[in-house]
Amino acid sequence: QVQLVESGGGLVQPGGSLRLSCEASGFPFEHYSVGWFRQAPGKEHEAVSCISSSDASTYYADSVKGRVTISRDNAKNTVYLQMNSLKPEDTAVYYCAVPPSWTISCHTIVTMRRHESGLWGPGTQVTVSS
């Protein structure tokens, strides 16, 4: 079955850390660049990070730069998002996604929208609150 499944979300206090995982199945994951996105109630959909398939180059939104690290383990078909120094404004549902073609790079992936293109996971809730 072709799918992405996120995990690792939860409730954390400000300043805490979480590691999100995105596990892929049913397609040649190692050839695809992968993006992480988030959606909070009343806020714009935001591309948080992306990692390429070819050279593992990365992209980070300014809002998370310096606090978030994206990585991948192709042997496990998994991409990780390590989030540190979490803030209440990081509260959102986090999604991972791959583009419709393995040729599409992070430059384009970060413009993707759910229900418009690509394969998306169901999301994992991250809540940062004391």
C-alpha positions in Angstrom: 0.0 0.0 0.0 1.4 3.4 -1.0 1.3 5.6 2.0 3.1 7.9 4.5 2.5 7.7 8.2 3.6 10.3 10.7 4.2 9.7 14.3 5.9 11.2 17.3 3.6 14.1 18.0 2.3 14.9 21.5 2.1 17.5 24.3 5.3 19.1 25.3 6.2 22.1 27.5 7.7 25.2 26.0 11.5 24.7 25.5 11.0 21.0 25.1 11.8 18.7 22.2 10.0 16.2 20.0 11.2 14.0 17.1 8.6 13.4 14.4 8.9 10.4 12.1 7.5 9.9 8.6 7.5 6.3 7.5 6.9 5.5 3.8 5.7 2.3 2.2 4.7 1.0 -1.2 7.0 3.2 -3.4 10.8 3.8 -3.9 11.1 6.3 -1.1 14.8 6.7 -1.5 14.3 8.5 -4.8 11.9 11.1 -3.5 12.6 14.4 -1.7 10.3 14.8 1.3 8.7 17.8 2.9 7.3 18.5 6.3 4.4 20.9 6.7 2.2 22.2 9.4 -1.3 23.6 9.8 -2.6 25.4 12.8 -6.1 26.5 13.3 -6.6 30.0 11.9 -3.1 30.1 10.5 -1.7 29.6 7.0 -0.4 26.2 5.9 3.4 26.4 6.2 6.2 24.4 4.7 8.5 23.7 7.6 11.3 21.7 6.1 12.4 19.6 3.2 15.2 17.1 2.4 16.3 16.1 -1.0 16.8 12.6 -2.3 19.9 13.2 -4.2 22.4 15.0 -1.9 20.3 15.3 1.3 20.4 19.0 1.0 17.8 20.7 3.2 15.4 23.6 3.5 14.1 25.2 6.7 11.4 27.9 7.1 12.7 31.0 8.9 10.3 30.3 11.7 12.1 27.1 12.7 15.6 27.7 11.5 18.2 26.8 14.1 15.6 24.8 16.1 14.7 22.0 13.7 16.7 19.4 11.9 15.5 17.1 9.2 17.2 13.8 8.3 16.4 10.6 6.5 17.2 6.9 6.9 16.5 5.3 3.5 17.1 1.8 4.9 14.1 2.4 7.2 12.1 4.4 4.6 11.8 7.1 7.2 12.3 10.9 7.4 12.7 12.5 10.8 12.1 16.0 12.1 13.9 16.8 15.3 12.3 19.8 16.9 14.0 21.6 19.8 13.3 24.7 21.9 9.7 24.3 21.0 7.4 27.4 21.3 3.6 27.6 21.7 3.4 29.0 18.2 4.8 25.6 16.9 1.5 24.0 17.9 -0.1 22.5 14.8 -0.8 19.3 12.9 2.4 18.3 11.2 2.3 16.5 7.9 4.9 14.9 5.7 4.5 14.7 1.9 6.2 13.6 -1.3 5.6 15.0 -4.7 3.8 13.2 -7.5 7.2 12.6 -9.3 10.6 11.7 -7.9 12.1 14.4 -10.2 10.5 17.2 -8.3 12.9 19.0 -5.9 12.4 20.7 -2.6 12.2 24.0 -4.4 8.8 23.0 -5.7 7.8 20.7 -2.8 7.6 23.6 -0.4 4.8 25.1 -2.5 2.6 22.0 -2.3 -0.8 22.1 -0.7 -2.8 19.2 0.8 -5.6 17.9 -1.4 -3.9 19.5 -4.5 -0.9 17.3 -5.3 1.5 14.7 -3.9 1.1 12.0 -1.4 0.4 13.1 2.2 0.3 11.4 5.5 -2.7 11.8 7.9 -0.7 14.1 10.2 0.4 14.1 13.8 -0.6 16.7 16.4 2.1 18.7 18.2 0.9 20.8 21.1 3.3 23.1 23.0 1.8 24.3 26.2 2.6 24.6 29.9 
